[in-house]
C-alpha cells in the first residue's frame, strides 16, 4: 500500500514538472506589445484628425467661422469615414474629441460614431466629419455610453466662411454644429440621428481612464507627445480666433 502511495506522489511530481517545462516554452502575452500597438493607433488617429482639421482651415473664406471656433467648448473630428450609400445609407467611423480648458486643449479622447446616412449619396467615399460642441451640456453628453445627436442635443449644419451669418436663432440655440468634407468640398451637414459612443478599449489602454473620466479630468500632452498633435492644431486656429475676437 505504501509503495502505491509513493508511486502516486512520483507521478504527480512528474506531471507538475512537465507542466512547468511546457509553460516555459509556451509564448506568453506581452503587455508592452499591446500597449505599444495601442499607442501607435492613438497617435495615428490624432494625426489624421489634426490633418483633416488643418485642411479645412487653410482657406479662411471656406472654413469654419472664427467666431464659432472662439465659442466652441470642444471639437470632435472623424477623419476618413468610409461611407456607402444608395438612397439610404449607413456609416461608422472613429473619431477624437478635445475639450477646451481656458487656452489649453485636452489630449484627444477617442470615440466612435455611427447611424443613418449623413446625407443621400450614390457610391462610396471617404469623408471627414467635424463637430463643434458649443456648450457644457453637449460635452457632458459624450460621457454617456450612447449619445444621439438631435435627440439628446440640438444639432445644426454649421455655416462656412468668414462672413457666414453665425447669429441666426438656429445657430445660436444649437448645442452642436456639424460639417463634412468630401472630395475637397467642405460644407455644413445635417447629422441628426448619429450616435456617438466612447472607444474605451483605446482610452483605457492609452490613458488608463475611460472617456467619462478623461472629460471630467483631462490629460494635457507635452510638446513632444505624439498624442498632442490634435489639440495643438486646434489651438493654432481656435485660440487664434478667440484672441482676435
BELMO-V320158 format. One record per residue. N is the residue number from 0. BURIAL is + if it has 16 or more other C-alpha atoms within 10 Angstrom, else -. Layout:
n=[N & N]
burial=[BURIAL & BURIAL]
This chain:
n=[0 & 1 & 2 & 3 & 4 & 5 & 6 & 7 & 8 & 9 & 10 & 11 & 12 & 13 & 14 & 15 & 16 & 17 & 18 & 19 & 20 & 21 & 22 & 23 & 24 & 25 & 26 & 27 & 28 & 29 & 30 & 31 & 32 & 33 & 34 & 35 & 36 & 37 & 38 & 39 & 40 & 41 & 42 & 43 & 44 & 45 & 46 & 47 & 48 & 49 & 50 & 51 & 52 & 53 & 54 & 55 & 56 & 57 & 58 & 59 & 60 & 61 & 62 & 63 & 64 & 65 & 66 & 67 & 68 & 69 & 70 & 71 & 72 & 73 & 74 & 75 & 76 & 77 & 78 & 79 & 80 & 81 & 82 & 83 & 84 & 85 & 86 & 87 & 88 & 89 & 90 & 91 & 92 & 93 & 94 & 95 & 96 & 97 & 98 & 99 & 100 & 101 & 102 & 103 & 104 & 105 & 106 & 107 & 108 & 109 & 110 & 111 & 112 & 113 & 114 & 115 & 116 & 117 & 118 & 119 & 120 & 121 & 122 & 123 & 124 & 125 & 126 & 127 & 128 & 129 & 130 & 131 & 132 & 133 & 134 & 135 & 136 & 137 & 138 & 139 & 140 & 141 & 142 & 143 & 144 & 145 & 146 & 147 & 148 & 149 & 150 & 151 & 152 & 153 & 154 & 155 & 156 & 157 & 158 & 159 & 160 & 161 & 162 & 163 & 164 & 165 & 166 & 167 & 168 & 169 & 170 & 171 & 172 & 173 & 174 & 175 & 176 & 177 & 178 & 179 & 180 & 181 & 182 & 183 & 184 & 185 & 186 & 187 & 188 & 189 & 190 & 191 & 192 & 193 & 194 & 195 & 196 & 197 & 198 & 199 & 200 & 201 & 202 & 203 & 204 & 205 & 206 & 207 & 208 & 209 & 210 & 211 & 212 & 213 & 214 & 215 & 216 & 217 & 218 & 219 & 220 & 221 & 222 & 223 & 224 & 225 & 226 & 227 & 228 & 229 & 230 & 231 & 232 & 233 & 234 & 235 & 236 & 237 & 238 & 239 & 240 & 241 & 242 & 243 & 244]
burial=[- & - & - & - & - & - & - & - & - & - & - & - & - & - & - & - & - & - & - & - & - & - & - & - & - & - & - & - & - & - & - & - & - & - & - & - & - & + & + & - & - & + & + & - & + & + & + & + & + & + & - & + & + & + & - & + & + & - & - & - & - & + & + & + & + & + & + & + & + & + & + & + & + & + & + & + & + & + & + & + & + & - & + & + & + & - & - & - & + & + & + & + & + & + & + & + & + & + & + & + & - & - & - & - & + & + & + & + & + & + & + & + & + & + & + & + & + & + & - & - & - & - & - & - & - & - & + & + & + & + & + & + & + & + & - & - & - & + & + & - & + & + & + & - & - & - & + & + & + & + & - & - & + & + & + & + & + & + & + & + & + & + & - & - & - & + & - & - & - & - & + & - & - & + & + & + & + & + & + & + & + & - & - & - & - & + & + & + & + & + & + & + & + & + & + & + & + & + & + & + & - & + & + & + & + & + & + & - & + & + & + & + & - & + & + & - & - & + & + & - & + & - & - & - & - & + & + & + & + & + & + & + & + & + & + & - & + & + & + & - & + & + & - & - & -]
